[in-house]
Structures are given as C-alpha cells and as structure tokens.
C-alpha cells in the first residue's frame, strides 16, 4: 500500500528546496561591484607666516647713533645757493660728530624719495647727561626738530619754504633762493617768525633751545617715515672725509657751508660761511667754482690769484716784487720804463723792448725805505 500522504508532503518540501537552490545559484552568479578605490592626495604645506611689517623708520646702517659730551658749535651764517631745478627740496646744514669732534654737513638741495613728502631736519638734544643726535627723515608732514632755527623756511616749528600742489612742489620765494628762469612754480608768502633768531644748534641743556613738541608734531612723529636718500648718505660721507669741515679746523665757520646738490663740494655755486678762513687745496673748487655771488667772498682769493697769474705779477702785501732788476714802486711813483718794457702782449707773449731815451736824472731823486713819506 502506497503512502500517498507522505508523497504529497515531500513534494512541497522538495519544491522549496529546489527554489532555494535556484535562488542560491542565481545569487551566486551575480558579481558585486567592488567598492570605489580611495585616492589619497597629499595636503599642501601650510602657507608661510606673513612677513613682519617693516618699521616705519629705521636708522641707516652707516649712520650709527651720534652722542657727544659737549654741545655742538653755533650754526654758521651763510646764504642759500639757488634751487638748481624744479623738484629739489632744501635740507639745512648741521653739525655731525665723528673722529673725536664735530664737523659740518653742508646744507644742500635734495630730490625727495617720492612725491608728497617733506624733510624734517635732524637735531641735537641734551638727554641723560649727553648730547644725542636725532636723525632727520622724510614724511608727509614736518615733525619736531628741536625748535632749532635753521633758517630758509625752518624757523624752529614746521616749514614755510614751500608746499606740494599735486605732483609739483611750489616754492615760497620769501624764504628760498629760487631762480624763476629755472623754477616756475613759486609764490610769495610772508613768514612771521615767533622764534628767537639765534644760532643755537641744540635743544635742552645749558644754553640750548627750550622747546617741546607740539600736538601736531607728536602726530607727525607717529606717521610713516622714509629714511634719507642714498645721495644724502653720500653727502654726509663726503663731509666726514673733508678735514676742512671739522669745527676745530674752521673755528665754526666752514668754507663749504652749502652746496647746490648733494656731494657737489667743488661745483660752481658752493657757498662759504661768513667769517670762513681762506680755502685750501682740499676745499678750493675747480676753476671758476665758488666765484658766484653766493660765495660771500669765499672765492675772492682764488679769483685774485687767477687775475694776478694772467698779468704775471703776483701781489705781495699789495706791492709787486722786484722784477728783472727793477726796484718796486716807491712812494706811489710808478716807473715809466717798467710799465712799457714788461707790459704783457696778446696770447701771453711779452713785447720786445722799445728803445727809450735815456732819462735825465731827477734832482734829489732818491729811493726811500718802504712806507716812508717825503
């Protein structure tokens, strides 16, 4: 007897097994997609830190702080050379310290480092028992310079010598020597000087200028500043190398008190201080230099020497020396023959002697000692 119940029971189970097997086979044939490959990219290094901002003003390498135990000499009295051309600004002269003493840095006309800046002069100040020099700088406004009256627009406070008008500088002819042939942007404005006019060259201490910064000058001190230009550095170095500019050599009256441009110590237009000693070989300019009207007589000796050389009769104490056996002029009576025989001809060639009648001896014609009176 066949068990039909068991047969009917196993068929569904067999079908289920077959279905499960089919599902397993089907799912086993499906290949799963691999996960995406990760690509690692090296991160860029962090950016370098921003550079430290440059200081508003730093002393140049060749300008070590100057200190002295004695005050600088009074400012010399000199005229200002004419402005050479448009765009130059005046920088007054001052006493610097070096080599165990003070030396004069001549005032000069300088091209500013850029448009719109003005020059604040340096000054000596008595601080902590010594005299210390505060270096000058360029900036949008003129700051404190010790109340020292440098002249030519620098009366002790601010600057009255000119102002910027756009990209051009206008010069105040009231306080600056400007030739309108070369410089056209000028004006005339009266300057009222409320500072005592003297030649004191330092602030504080015994006999120094008693001045403190104003509110405007304190603001100007915090503005961005520009160091002196390379031409100004060269100008100072030339002054330090010139022995005639040492105070102990010129007695406070330098023969080169101002120049038309930086470093132009032997150029035409160099100005000497009033009371300056005669120029020596180290200070004498080239031919023709220093003979202008701005030399205050510093070039007079050179001009006289050139004139005497041209006439071949160098003057000694106002009298020509003995020449070719002829005695000098005595008692103010010139010798007739000497003037004719030794007069120079053109091109520096002497004329041939002309026959002269033998002069008759004058009665009581005697030569008396120099300086004698008859």
ChimeraX attribute file (.defattr): number of C-alpha atoms within 10 A of each C-alpha:
attribute: neighborCount
match mode: 1-to-1
recipient: residues
	/A:1	3
	/A:2	6
	/A:3	7
	/A:4	8
	/A:5	8
	/A:6	9
	/A:7	10
	/A:8	10
	/A:9	10
	/A:10	11
	/A:11	11
	/A:12	11
	/A:13	11
	/A:14	11
	/A:15	11
	/A:16	12
	/A:17	12
	/A:18	12
	/A:19	12
	/A:20	12
	/A:21	12
	/A:22	12
	/A:23	12
	/A:24	11
	/A:25	11
	/A:26	10
	/A:27	11
	/A:28	10
	/A:29	9
	/A:30	8
	/A:31	7
	/A:32	8
	/A:33	6
	/A:34	6
	/A:35	6
	/A:36	6
	/A:37	6
	/A:38	6
	/A:39	6
	/A:40	6
	/A:41	6
	/A:42	6
	/A:43	6
	/A:44	6
	/A:45	6
	/A:46	6
	/A:47	6
	/A:48	6
	/A:49	6
	/A:50	6
	/A:51	6
	/A:52	6
	/A:53	6
	/A:54	7
	/A:55	9
	/A:56	11
	/A:57	15
	/A:58	12
	/A:59	14
	/A:60	14
	/A:61	6
	/A:62	8
	/A:63	11
	/A:64	10
	/A:65	12
	/A:66	14
	/A:67	19
	/A:68	19
	/A:69	10
	/A:70	12
	/A:71	23
	/A:72	23
	/A:73	19
	/A:74	15
	/A:75	22
	/A:76	24
	/A:77	18
	/A:78	23
	/A:79	21
	/A:80	27
	/A:81	26
	/A:82	19
	/A:83	23
	/A:84	18
	/A:85	17
	/A:86	16
	/A:87	20
	/A:88	18
	/A:89	21
	/A:90	26
	/A:91	24
	/A:92	23
	/A:93	20
	/A:94	24
	/A:95	27
	/A:96	23
	/A:97	20
	/A:98	14
	/A:99	9
	/A:100	8
	/A:101	14
	/A:102	22
	/A:103	29
	/A:104	30
	/A:105	25
	/A:106	28
	/A:107	25
	/A:108	26
	/A:109	23
	/A:110	21
	/A:111	18
	/A:112	20
	/A:113	15
	/A:114	12
	/A:115	14
	/A:116	17
	/A:117	19
	/A:118	25
	/A:119	25
	/A:120	25
	/A:121	22
	/A:122	21
	/A:123	23
	/A:124	27
	/A:125	23
	/A:126	20
	/A:127	13
	/A:128	8
	/A:129	10
	/A:130	15
	/A:131	22
	/A:132	21
	/A:133	21
	/A:134	17
	/A:135	20
	/A:136	20
	/A:137	22
	/A:138	23
	/A:139	23
	/A:140	17
	/A:141	21
	/A:142	21
	/A:143	27
	/A:144	26
	/A:145	27
	/A:146	24
	/A:147	25
	/A:148	29
	/A:149	24
	/A:150	25
	/A:151	22
	/A:152	20
	/A:153	22
	/A:154	24
	/A:155	21
	/A:156	21
	/A:157	22
	/A:158	17
	/A:159	19
	/A:160	21
	/A:161	24
	/A:162	23
	/A:163	16
	/A:164	15
	/A:165	10
	/A:166	9
	/A:167	10
	/A:168	13
	/A:169	19
	/A:170	19
	/A:171	27
	/A:172	22
	/A:173	19
	/A:174	18
	/A:175	19
	/A:176	21
	/A:177	18
	/A:178	22
	/A:179	14
	/A:180	12
	/A:181	7
	/A:182	12
	/A:183	18
	/A:184	13
	/A:185	16
	/A:186	18
	/A:187	12
	/A:188	13
	/A:189	14
	/A:190	10
	/A:191	14
	/A:192	8
	/A:193	14
	/A:194	9
	/A:195	13
	/A:196	13
	/A:197	13
	/A:198	13
	/A:199	16
	/A:200	20
	/A:201	24
	/A:202	30
	/A:203	24
	/A:204	17
	/A:205	16
	/A:206	10
	/A:207	11
	/A:208	18
	/A:209	22
	/A:210	13
	/A:211	15
	/A:212	14
	/A:213	15
	/A:214	12
	/A:215	8
	/A:216	13
	/A:217	17
	/A:218	13
	/A:219	13
	/A:220	18
	/A:221	16
	/A:222	10
	/A:223	14
	/A:224	14
	/A:225	22
	/A:226	22
	/A:227	19
	/A:228	19
	/A:229	16
	/A:230	12
	/A:231	14
	/A:232	20
	/A:233	16
	/A:234	13
	/A:235	21
	/A:236	19
	/A:237	15
	/A:238	17
	/A:239	20
	/A:240	20
	/A:241	13
	/A:242	16
	/A:243	14
	/A:244	24
	/A:245	27
	/A:246	26
	/A:247	20
	/A:248	13
	/A:249	13
	/A:250	18
	/A:251	15
	/A:252	23
	/A:253	26
	/A:254	31
	/A:255	30
	/A:256	29
	/A:257	30
	/A:258	30
	/A:259	26
	/A:260	25
	/A:261	23
	/A:262	22
	/A:263	19
	/A:264	16
	/A:265	26
	/A:266	18
	/A:267	18
	/A:268	20
	/A:269	25
	/A:270	31
	/A:271	32
	/A:272	30
	/A:273	23
	/A:274	18
	/A:275	18
	/A:276	21
	/A:277	16
	/A:278	17
	/A:279	19
	/A:280	11
	/A:281	8
	/A:282	11
	/A:283	17
	/A:284	20
	/A:285	22
	/A:286	13
	/A:287	13
	/A:288	15
	/A:289	19
	/A:290	28
	/A:291	21
	/A:292	17
	/A:293	14
	/A:294	21
	/A:295	26
	/A:296	20
	/A:297	21
	/A:298	27
	/A:299	24
	/A:300	16
	/A:301	14
	/A:302	22
	/A:303	17
	/A:304	13
	/A:305	13
	/A:306	15
	/A:307	13
	/A:308	13
	/A:309	12
	/A:310	12
	/A:311	13
	/A:312	13
	/A:313	16
	/A:314	17
	/A:315	13
	/A:316	8
	/A:317	7
	/A:318	7
	/A:319	12
	/A:320	13
	/A:321	15
	/A:322	11
	/A:323	11
	/A:324	8
	/A:325	6
	/A:326	11
	/A:327	13
	/A:328	18
	/A:329	16
	/A:330	17
	/A:331	14
	/A:332	9
	/A:333	8
	/A:334	11
	/A:335	13
	/A:336	9
	/A:337	14
	/A:338	15
	/A:339	10
	/A:340	14
	/A:341	15
	/A:342	17
	/A:343	17
	/A:344	16
	/A:345	11
	/A:346	8
	/A:347	6
	/A:348	11
	/A:349	9
	/A:350	12
	/A:351	13
	/A:352	12
	/A:353	11
	/A:354	9
	/A:355	7
	/A:356	9
	/A:357	6
	/A:358	6
	/A:359	8
	/A:360	6
	/A:361	7
	/A:362	7
	/A:363	6
	/A:364	6
	/A:365	7
	/A:366	8
	/A:367	12
	/A:368	11
	/A:369	9
	/A:370	10
	/A:371	9
	/A:372	9
	/A:373	9
	/A:374	5
